[in-house]
Amino acid sequence: MTKVDSSGLRKYAVMFVVAGLMVLFSLTSPYFLTARNLINLVTQNTYFIIVAVGLAFVMIGGGIDLSVGFQMSLVGVVTAMLMVVYHQPAWLAVTAGVALGTLLGLVNGLIVTSIRIFPLIATLATAAIFQGISYLATRAQTFRDYPEDFLVLTKGKVLGVPVDVLLALAVVVLATIVFNEMVYGSRLKALGGNEEGSRLAGINIRWMKISSYTLCGFLTAVGTMVMISKANTTNSSFGPGTEFICLTAAIVGGISFMGGEGSIPSLVAGVFALAIVGKGMQLAGWGTYAQFIVRGLILLGAVAFDEYQKSARTIRHRRVRDDTTKMEGARP
């Protein structure tokens, strides 16, 4: 009997899911497959893609970061305040914002590796801290009307393609190269798959974890710039909730919740799968609250499928080991 490679099936399954969703929602609404809607589908999700790629570095390495949405809140208001309140040039505000996001990621990495508590708990705690600092710094104010040289990030075009789309594409391509062609990506996958084995192989576990959280913070800050430029306004409530969408997209896209495996192109497909569900339900007249229910069910289903694969792989490896043991015992 021919055996199906479940990891390969999962890797490409999300692509077929995206295609199936597009067909489904094109039947429920005549406006779904219009050029305008498809363009909006891409441009409205560029910052989700960038942040999700950052989260992928942490998850593939066996970690988790629930603070990315709250990092966005803090980075967004600091960047906005520098431009609107303190009238600093856009380039300086962006540099400071990205540096702050990178620092927040570094802090997460240091906490996870130094205190050695479960990353979920560590980043849940830092999420509350970042959100509290954001509200204290702004006193719940809203900032808007950014300089034109900042808005060019989402309003500007190069050869007819929006700048933020090109930025997201560059991030995806670079991350794909890192995981497919570079030693760092291979070591990160090894770390997520077997931390003790990676340590015995001579990999600097602490540095790998810290660097993955730092990269996540950097890309989260970059995604924040796109988010607030697109909205041309921000306050402390902007950002939280992004972590749920990116986490769900990552798992739907084949990145294991336990780490060790994942594909950046499939991750992007996962982002678009969620975006298609949201847009399709909106065009079909379904309410926002129904979308929350569907997203929650999608996350549950994706995690359940991930656990099923893990269990199936464990059983398969155990059978192979038992068969090998029996064969060696039967030798004269």
Residue, then its C-alpha position, 0 to 999 in steps of 0.5 A: m500500500t502506498k503511504v501518504d506523506s502527511s507532512g507534505l500533504r499539510k504543506y500544500a493543503v493550505m494552498f488548496v484551501v485558499a483556492g477552495l475558499m475563493v471558489l466558494f465565496s465567488l458563488t456567494s457574492p458576485y463582487f468577490l472575484t472582482a479585481r478591486n476586491l482581490i487587490n484590496l485583499v492583498t493590500q489590506n493584509t501586508y502588515f499581517i504578513i510581515v508580522a506573521v513572518g516575524l512570529a514564524f521565526v519564534m514558532i519554528g524555533g519552538g517558542i511562542d510570542l503572544s505579545v506581538g499585538f501589544q508591541m505594535s500598540l506601544v511601537g505605534v503610539v511612540t512613532a506617532m507621538l514623535m511625528v505628531v506631538y514632537h514634530q520629528p522627521a518621519w525617518l527619525a520616528v520610524t528609526a526610533g519605532v523600529a529600534l524600540g520594537t527590536l528592543l521589545g523582542l530582545v527583552n522577550g528573548l532575554i526573559v524566556t532564556s534567563i528566567r526560563i519560564f514557559p514562553l507563553i506565560a512570559t510573553l503573556a506577562t510582557a503583553a500586559i506590560f507593553q499595553g500598560i506602558s502604551y496607555l500611560a504614555t498616551r493617556a488614551q489619546t489618538f494621533r492622526d495626520y502623519p507627514e506625507d513622507f511617512l504616508v508614502l509607505t502605503k500610498g506610494k507606488v513603484l512601477g504601479v505596485p504599492v510600496d507596502v506590497l513590495l516590502a511584504l514581498a521582500v520580507v517573505v522572500l528573505a525569510t524563505i531564503v533564510f529557512n531554505e538556504m541558510v545555516y541559521g534557518s536549519r539550526l532554528k528548525a533543529l532547535g524547534g524539533n529537538e532542543e536537547g539534540s541541538r544542544l548536543a550538536g553544539i548549537n548555541i541554544r540561548w543565542m538562537k532563542i534570543s535572536s528569534y525573538t529579536l527578529c520577531g520584534f524587528l518585523t513586528a515593528v516594521g509591520t506596525m509602520v505599515m499598519i499606522s501609515k495605512a490607517n493614518t491614525t493610531n492609539s493604544s488600541f491599535g495592534p492587539g488582536t493581531e497576534f491571534i490572526c498571525l498565530t492562527a495563520a501560522i498554524v493553518g499554514g503548516i507551522s507546528f505549534m510545537g516548533g521544528e517545521g514550517s514554510i513561509p509561502s504556506l504561512v502567507a497562504g494561511v494569512f490569505a485563507l483567513a483574509i478570504v474567510g473574513k472578506g467573503m463573510q463580509l460580502a455575504g452579509w455575515g456579521t463581525y461576531a460570526q467571523f470571530i466564531v469562525r476564526g476560533l473554530i479554524l484555530l481549534g481545527a488547525v491545532a487539532f490537526d497539528e496534534y493528530q499529525k504529531s501523534a501519527r508520526t510518533i506512532r509510526h516511528r515507534r512501529v519502525r523502531d519495534d520492527t527494527t528491534k524484532m528483526e535484530g532479535a531474529r538474527p542468528 
